[in-house]
Amino acid sequence: MTELHNIIKQHLGNRLQNNELSNEEKTSLIDLIGGYLNLETISNYAKRTGLEYNSVLARIKSGKIKEYNLFNVKFIIDNA
C-alpha cells in the first residue's frame, strides 16, 4: 500500500472511531468510491453487459474479470 493510502485510511479511521461522520456521510463515501470502481453485483453486471449470470461466473473462473467479496456480497469491479 502507498503512503497516501495509509494516511487516508488512518485519517478516515480516526474520524469514524470518533463518530464524526453521520451514517449518511459514511454511505456517501462508500457510494463515491463504488462509483469510481464501477462496483456492481454479479447480477447487475450480467444485466448491464447482456451476459447470462453463468457466463459471468465463467469469465470470473477464467480470470477475465475479478470478483470481490464486500459485506458478504460478491461484486465485480469493472473500471478498466
Secondary structure, 3 states (H helix, E strand, C coil): CCHHHHHHHHHHHHHHHCCCCCHHHHHHHHHHHHHHHCEEEHHHHHHHHCCCHHHHHHHHHHCCCCEEEECCEEEEECCC
